[in-house]
Structures are given as structure tokens and as C-alpha cells.
């Protein structure tokens, strides 16, 4: 399972977004948002309802991609501005 790490330049600062699957024991994927090495927020997407599906690895990979993109979009939309200003 691949995760993602993206540095995004926004309003003169760099935020790092890291998204990964936390594994079957936890049943969720998580994005962590860092500013200057400090965790400023996190967001989770659970896949508990999909555990019995045969294509679970593909579902998880899609959730990782979707959540990562969602958080990057939220940064550009200003959702995390309170941490920057």
C-alpha cells in the first residue's frame, strides 16, 4: 500500500500533507498536515464497512488518493488559514 507525501506552497509558507493507510487493525486512512514541522491537523476516512470486500486493497488505495486530494484542495480553499495567519 502506497501513501503520499506532498509539500504545498500556500500564502508564502510550505505545508506538508502525508496520507497513508493505518492498517487493518485500525480500518482507516489518515492525512496529517504539518506546518514548519508541527502537526496542525489530521483527517481520517474509515473503511470498516468495506472489510469483507475482495477488492479491499484497491478500495483502500482509492481512499488514500481521495483523502490526500481532498486535504490539498482544502488547503487551497483556505480551510487551514487560521494556522498560517
N, CA, C and O atoms as a GROMACS GRO file, in nm:
protein
  340
    1UNK      N    1   0.085  -0.119   0.000
    1UNK     CA    2   0.000   0.000   0.000
    1UNK      C    3   0.089   0.124   0.000
    1UNK      O    4   0.175   0.141   0.086
    2UNK      N    5   0.066   0.208  -0.097
    2UNK     CA    6   0.142   0.332  -0.107
    2UNK      C    7   0.072   0.445  -0.035
    2UNK      O    8  -0.051   0.451  -0.032
    3UNK      N    9   0.149   0.531   0.022
    3UNK     CA   10   0.098   0.653   0.081
    3UNK      C   11   0.148   0.770   0.000
    3UNK      O   12   0.221   0.752  -0.098
    4UNK      N   13   0.110   0.889   0.039
    4UNK     CA   14   0.151   1.008  -0.033
    4UNK      C   15   0.205   1.112   0.064
    4UNK      O   16   0.160   1.123   0.178
    5UNK      N   17   0.303   1.187   0.015
    5UNK     CA   18   0.357   1.300   0.090
    5UNK      C   19   0.376   1.413  -0.011
    5UNK      O   20   0.446   1.397  -0.110
    6UNK      N   21   0.312   1.527   0.016
    6UNK     CA   22   0.318   1.640  -0.075
    6UNK      C   23   0.350   1.766   0.002
    6UNK      O   24   0.290   1.795   0.106
    7UNK      N   25   0.446   1.841  -0.051
    7UNK     CA   26   0.475   1.975   0.001
    7UNK      C   27   0.398   2.073  -0.086
    7UNK      O   28   0.413   2.072  -0.209
    8UNK      N   29   0.317   2.158  -0.024
    8UNK     CA   30   0.238   2.254  -0.098
    8UNK      C   31   0.272   2.395  -0.051
    8UNK      O   32   0.266   2.425   0.068
    9UNK      N   33   0.308   2.480  -0.146
    9UNK     CA   34   0.336   2.620  -0.118
    9UNK      C   35   0.203   2.694  -0.117
    9UNK      O   36   0.126   2.686  -0.212
   10UNK      N   37   0.177   2.766  -0.008
   10UNK     CA   38   0.050   2.836   0.004
   10UNK      C   39   0.070   2.959   0.092
   10UNK      O   40   0.118   2.949   0.204
   11UNK      N   41   0.032   3.074   0.040
   11UNK     CA   42   0.043   3.201   0.113
   11UNK      C   43   0.182   3.223   0.174
   11UNK      O   44   0.195   3.265   0.289
   12UNK      N   45   0.284   3.192   0.095
   12UNK     CA   46   0.421   3.217   0.139
   12UNK      C   47   0.477   3.118   0.238
   12UNK      O   48   0.584   3.141   0.294
   13UNK      N   49   0.408   3.010   0.259
   13UNK     CA   50   0.456   2.909   0.353
   13UNK      C   51   0.444   2.771   0.289
   13UNK      O   52   0.375   2.754   0.188
   14UNK      N   53   0.508   2.674   0.347
   14UNK     CA   54   0.503   2.538   0.296
   14UNK      C   55   0.432   2.449   0.397
   14UNK      O   56   0.470   2.443   0.514
   15UNK      N   57   0.331   2.380   0.349
   15UNK     CA   58   0.264   2.280   0.432
   15UNK      C   59   0.296   2.143   0.373
   15UNK      O   60   0.310   2.128   0.252
   16UNK      N   61   0.307   2.045   0.460
   16UNK     CA   62   0.333   1.908   0.418
   16UNK      C   63   0.208   1.826   0.452
   16UNK      O   64   0.158   1.830   0.564
   17UNK      N   65   0.160   1.752   0.353
   17UNK     CA   66   0.046   1.663   0.374
   17UNK      C   67   0.094   1.520   0.351
   17UNK      O   68   0.147   1.487   0.245
   18UNK      N   69   0.075   1.435   0.452
   18UNK     CA   70   0.112   1.294   0.443
   18UNK      C   71  -0.014   1.211   0.464
   18UNK      O   72  -0.085   1.228   0.563
   19UNK      N   73  -0.040   1.121   0.370
   19UNK     CA   74  -0.160   1.037   0.378
   19UNK      C   75  -0.120   0.891   0.364
   19UNK      O   76  -0.042   0.855   0.275
   20UNK      N   77  -0.174   0.807   0.452
   20UNK     CA   78  -0.143   0.664   0.447
   20UNK      C   79  -0.253   0.583   0.512
   20UNK      O   80  -0.336   0.634   0.588
   21UNK      N   81  -0.251   0.454   0.480
   21UNK     CA   82  -0.341   0.358   0.544
   21UNK      C   83  -0.283   0.321   0.679
   21UNK      O   84  -0.163   0.292   0.690
   22UNK      N   85  -0.365   0.323   0.783
   22UNK     CA   86  -0.318   0.287   0.917
   22UNK      C   87  -0.321   0.137   0.941
   22UNK      O   88  -0.273   0.090   1.044
   23UNK      N   89  -0.378   0.061   0.848
   23UNK     CA   90  -0.374  -0.084   0.856
   23UNK      C   91  -0.504  -0.146   0.906
   23UNK      O   92  -0.590  -0.078   0.960
   24UNK      N   93  -0.516  -0.278   0.886
   24UNK     CA   94  -0.639  -0.349   0.919
   24UNK      C   95  -0.678  -0.344   1.066
   24UNK      O   96  -0.796  -0.357   1.098
   25UNK      N   97  -0.584  -0.324   1.154
   25UNK     CA   98  -0.617  -0.315   1.296
   25UNK      C   99  -0.694  -0.186   1.328
   25UNK      O  100  -0.767  -0.180   1.426
   26UNK      N  101  -0.677  -0.085   1.244
   26UNK     CA  102  -0.740   0.044   1.268
   26UNK      C  103  -0.854   0.075   1.172
   26UNK      O  104  -0.948   0.146   1.208
   27UNK      N  105  -0.847   0.023   1.050
   27UNK     CA  106  -0.953   0.039   0.949
   27UNK      C  107  -0.978   0.182   0.906
   27UNK      O  108  -1.092   0.220   0.883
   28UNK      N  109  -0.873   0.261   0.893
   28UNK     CA  110  -0.889   0.395   0.838
   28UNK      C  111  -0.761   0.441   0.768
   28UNK      O  112  -0.652   0.391   0.794
   29UNK      N  113  -0.780   0.538   0.679
   29UNK     CA  114  -0.667   0.608   0.620
   29UNK      C  115  -0.663   0.746   0.686
   29UNK      O  116  -0.766   0.798   0.728
   30UNK      N  117  -0.544   0.804   0.694
   30UNK     CA  118  -0.530   0.931   0.765
   30UNK      C  119  -0.438   1.025   0.690
   30UNK      O  120  -0.334   0.984   0.637
   31UNK      N  121  -0.477   1.151   0.687
   31UNK     CA  122  -0.393   1.258   0.636
   31UNK      C  123  -0.347   1.342   0.754
   31UNK      O  124  -0.426   1.381   0.839
   32UNK      N  125  -0.217   1.370   0.756
   32UNK     CA  126  -0.159   1.456   0.858
   32UNK      C  127  -0.110   1.582   0.788
   32UNK      O  128  -0.047   1.574   0.682
   33UNK      N  129  -0.137   1.699   0.846
   33UNK     CA  130  -0.100   1.825   0.787
   33UNK      C  131   0.002   1.893   0.880
   33UNK      O  132  -0.026   1.918   0.997
   34UNK      N  133   0.119   1.922   0.825
   34UNK     CA  134   0.228   1.981   0.902
   34UNK      C  135   0.260   2.121   0.851
   34UNK      O  136   0.256   2.147   0.731
   35UNK      N  137   0.293   2.210   0.944
   35UNK     CA  138   0.342   2.343   0.913
   35UNK      C  139   0.468   2.364   0.997
   35UNK      O  140   0.462   2.358   1.120
   36UNK      N  141   0.580   2.389   0.931
   36UNK     CA  142   0.708   2.408   0.999
   36UNK      C  143   0.740   2.292   1.094
   36UNK      O  144   0.788   2.313   1.206
   37UNK      N  145   0.712   2.169   1.050
   37UNK     CA  146   0.741   2.051   1.129
   37UNK      C  147   0.643   2.022   1.241
   37UNK      O  148   0.661   1.925   1.315
   38UNK      N  149   0.540   2.105   1.254
   38UNK     CA  150   0.441   2.088   1.362
   38UNK      C  151   0.310   2.038   1.303
   38UNK      O  152   0.260   2.092   1.204
   39UNK      N  153   0.256   1.934   1.363
   39UNK     CA  154   0.126   1.881   1.319
   39UNK      C  155   0.018   1.982   1.353
   39UNK      O  156   0.000   2.018   1.469
   40UNK      N  157  -0.055   2.030   1.250
   40UNK     CA  158  -0.159   2.129   1.275
   40UNK      C  159  -0.299   2.071   1.264
   40UNK      O  160  -0.395   2.127   1.318
   41UNK      N  161  -0.312   1.958   1.194
   41UNK     CA  162  -0.445   1.897   1.182
   41UNK      C  163  -0.431   1.758   1.123
   41UNK      O  164  -0.327   1.722   1.067
   42UNK      N  165  -0.538   1.680   1.136
   42UNK     CA  166  -0.543   1.548   1.074
   42UNK      C  167  -0.686   1.521   1.030
   42UNK      O  168  -0.781   1.581   1.080
   43UNK      N  169  -0.698   1.430   0.937
   43UNK     CA  170  -0.830   1.394   0.885
   43UNK      C  171  -0.829   1.245   0.855
   43UNK      O  172  -0.732   1.193   0.801
   44UNK      N  173  -0.938   1.177   0.890
   44UNK     CA  174  -0.946   1.032   0.872
   44UNK      C  175  -1.064   0.995   0.782
   44UNK      O  176  -1.165   1.065   0.776
   45UNK      N  177  -1.047   0.882   0.713
   45UNK     CA  178  -1.156   0.821   0.637
   45UNK      C  179  -1.156   0.672   0.672
   45UNK      O  180  -1.057   0.601   0.649
   46UNK      N  181  -1.266   0.627   0.727
   46UNK     CA  182  -1.277   0.487   0.772
   46UNK      C  183  -1.325   0.396   0.660
   46UNK      O  184  -1.404   0.437   0.574
   47UNK      N  185  -1.277   0.272   0.660
   47UNK     CA  186  -1.322   0.174   0.561
   47UNK      C  187  -1.376   0.047   0.626
   47UNK      O  188  -1.376  -0.060   0.564
   48UNK      N  189  -1.422   0.059   0.748
   48UNK     CA  190  -1.476  -0.055   0.822
   48UNK      C  191  -1.586  -0.127   0.745
   48UNK      O  192  -1.593  -0.250   0.747
   49UNK      N  193  -1.672  -0.053   0.678
   49UNK     CA  194  -1.785  -0.114   0.605
   49UNK      C  195  -1.740  -0.191   0.481
   49UNK      O  196  -1.821  -0.262   0.421
   50UNK      N  197  -1.614  -0.179   0.443
   50UNK     CA  198  -1.563  -0.247   0.322
   50UNK      C  199  -1.475  -0.368   0.355
   50UNK      O  200  -1.423  -0.431   0.263
   51UNK      N  201  -1.458  -0.402   0.481
   51UNK     CA  202  -1.362  -0.505   0.520
   51UNK      C  203  -1.385  -0.641   0.455
   51UNK      O  204  -1.289  -0.715   0.433
   52UNK      N  205  -1.508  -0.675   0.425
   52UNK     CA  206  -1.537  -0.807   0.368
   52UNK      C  207  -1.527  -0.810   0.215
   52UNK      O  208  -1.545  -0.915   0.154
   53UNK      N  209  -1.498  -0.698   0.154
   53UNK     CA  210  -1.492  -0.694   0.008
   53UNK      C  211  -1.359  -0.747  -0.044
   53UNK      O  212  -1.253  -0.720   0.012
   54UNK      N  213  -1.367  -0.824  -0.153
   54UNK     CA  214  -1.248  -0.888  -0.210
   54UNK      C  215  -1.148  -0.787  -0.264
   54UNK      O  216  -1.028  -0.813  -0.266
   55UNK      N  217  -1.197  -0.673  -0.308
   55UNK     CA  218  -1.108  -0.572  -0.365
   55UNK      C  219  -1.068  -0.466  -0.262
   55UNK      O  220  -1.046  -0.350  -0.297
   56UNK      N  221  -1.058  -0.506  -0.137
   56UNK     CA  222  -1.024  -0.414  -0.029
   56UNK      C  223  -0.896  -0.334  -0.055
   56UNK      O  224  -0.895  -0.213  -0.031
   57UNK      N  225  -0.788  -0.396  -0.104
   57UNK     CA  226  -0.667  -0.317  -0.130
   57UNK      C  227  -0.691  -0.203  -0.229
   57UNK      O  228  -0.638  -0.093  -0.212
   58UNK      N  229  -0.769  -0.228  -0.332
   58UNK     CA  230  -0.800  -0.124  -0.429
   58UNK      C  231  -0.887  -0.014  -0.366
   58UNK      O  232  -0.867   0.104  -0.393
   59UNK      N  233  -0.981  -0.053  -0.282
   59UNK     CA  234  -1.067   0.044  -0.212
   59UNK      C  235  -0.982   0.133  -0.123
   59UNK      O  236  -0.998   0.255  -0.121
   60UNK      N  237  -0.891   0.071  -0.048
   60UNK     CA  238  -0.805   0.147   0.042
   60UNK      C  239  -0.717   0.244  -0.037
   60UNK      O  240  -0.703   0.360   0.001
   61UNK      N  241  -0.658   0.196  -0.147
   61UNK     CA  242  -0.572   0.283  -0.227
   61UNK      C  243  -0.652   0.402  -0.280
   61UNK      O  244  -0.600   0.514  -0.283
   62UNK      N  245  -0.776   0.379  -0.322
   62UNK     CA  246  -0.859   0.489  -0.371
   62UNK      C  247  -0.892   0.587  -0.259
   62UNK      O  248  -0.894   0.708  -0.280
   63UNK      N  249  -0.918   0.535  -0.138
   63UNK     CA  250  -0.944   0.622  -0.024
   63UNK      C  251  -0.823   0.708   0.009
   63UNK      O  252  -0.837   0.827   0.040
   64UNK      N  253  -0.704   0.650   0.003
   64UNK     CA  254  -0.581   0.725   0.029
   64UNK      C  255  -0.568   0.839  -0.072
   64UNK      O  256  -0.543   0.953  -0.036
   65UNK      N  257  -0.586   0.805  -0.200
   65UNK     CA  258  -0.575   0.907  -0.306
   65UNK      C  259  -0.680   1.016  -0.287
   65UNK      O  260  -0.648   1.135  -0.295
   66UNK      N  261  -0.804   0.976  -0.262
   66UNK     CA  262  -0.914   1.072  -0.247
   66UNK      C  263  -0.894   1.164  -0.127
   66UNK      O  264  -0.913   1.286  -0.137
   67UNK      N  265  -0.855   1.106  -0.013
   67UNK     CA  266  -0.836   1.187   0.107
   67UNK      C  267  -0.720   1.284   0.089
   67UNK      O  268  -0.728   1.400   0.130
   68UNK      N  269  -0.613   1.238   0.028
   68UNK     CA  270  -0.497   1.324   0.005
   68UNK      C  271  -0.536   1.444  -0.083
   68UNK      O  272  -0.503   1.558  -0.052
   69UNK      N  273  -0.606   1.416  -0.190
   69UNK     CA  274  -0.652   1.522  -0.280
   69UNK      C  275  -0.747   1.617  -0.210
   69UNK      O  276  -0.739   1.739  -0.228
   70UNK      N  277  -0.837   1.562  -0.129
   70UNK     CA  278  -0.934   1.644  -0.055
   70UNK      C  279  -0.864   1.742   0.038
   70UNK      O  280  -0.901   1.860   0.044
   71UNK      N  281  -0.763   1.695   0.111
   71UNK     CA  282  -0.692   1.782   0.205
   71UNK      C  283  -0.612   1.890   0.130
   71UNK      O  284  -0.610   2.005   0.172
   72UNK      N  285  -0.548   1.853   0.020
   72UNK     CA  286  -0.477   1.953  -0.061
   72UNK      C  287  -0.574   2.060  -0.111
   72UNK      O  288  -0.541   2.179  -0.109
   73UNK      N  289  -0.691   2.018  -0.156
   73UNK     CA  290  -0.793   2.113  -0.202
   73UNK      C  291  -0.838   2.204  -0.087
   73UNK      O  292  -0.857   2.324  -0.107
   74UNK      N  293  -0.855   2.147   0.032
   74UNK     CA  294  -0.898   2.226   0.148
   74UNK      C  295  -0.794   2.333   0.184
   74UNK      O  296  -0.830   2.443   0.226
   75UNK      N  297  -0.667   2.300   0.168
   75UNK     CA  298  -0.561   2.399   0.195
   75UNK      C  299  -0.578   2.518   0.102
   75UNK      O  300  -0.578   2.633   0.147
   76UNK      N  301  -0.592   2.492  -0.027
   76UNK     CA  302  -0.605   2.599  -0.127
   76UNK      C  303  -0.735   2.678  -0.107
   76UNK      O  304  -0.741   2.797  -0.137
   77UNK      N  305  -0.838   2.611  -0.056
   77UNK     CA  306  -0.966   2.677  -0.029
   77UNK      C  307  -0.962   2.761   0.099
   77UNK      O  308  -1.057   2.835   0.126
   78UNK      N  309  -0.854   2.751   0.177
   78UNK     CA  310  -0.839   2.834   0.295
   78UNK      C  311  -0.884   2.772   0.426
   78UNK      O  312  -0.891   2.842   0.528
   79UNK      N  313  -0.915   2.644   0.426
   79UNK     CA  314  -0.965   2.580   0.547
   79UNK      C  315  -0.866   2.586   0.664
   79UNK      O  316  -0.907   2.589   0.780
   80UNK      N  317  -0.738   2.589   0.634
   80UNK     CA  318  -0.636   2.584   0.739
   80UNK      C  319  -0.565   2.720   0.757
   80UNK      O  320  -0.459   2.727   0.820
   81UNK      N  321  -0.623   2.825   0.702
   81UNK     CA  322  -0.562   2.958   0.710
   81UNK      C  323  -0.538   3.002   0.854
   81UNK      O  324  -0.441   3.074   0.881
   82UNK      N  325  -0.623   2.962   0.946
   82UNK     CA  326  -0.608   3.005   1.085
   82UNK      C  327  -0.474   2.959   1.144
   82UNK      O  328  -0.426   3.019   1.241
   83UNK      N  329  -0.416   2.856   1.088
   83UNK     CA  330  -0.286   2.806   1.136
   83UNK      C  331  -0.170   2.883   1.073
   83UNK      O  332  -0.058   2.881   1.124
   84UNK      N  333  -0.198   2.952   0.964
   84UNK     CA  334  -0.093   3.021   0.888
   84UNK      C  335  -0.084   3.167   0.929
   84UNK      O  336   0.026   3.220   0.944
   85UNK      N  337  -0.198   3.231   0.947
   85UNK     CA  338  -0.201   3.374   0.971
   85UNK      C  339  -0.174   3.411   1.116
   85UNK      O  340  -0.173   3.529   1.152
   0.00000   0.00000   0.00000
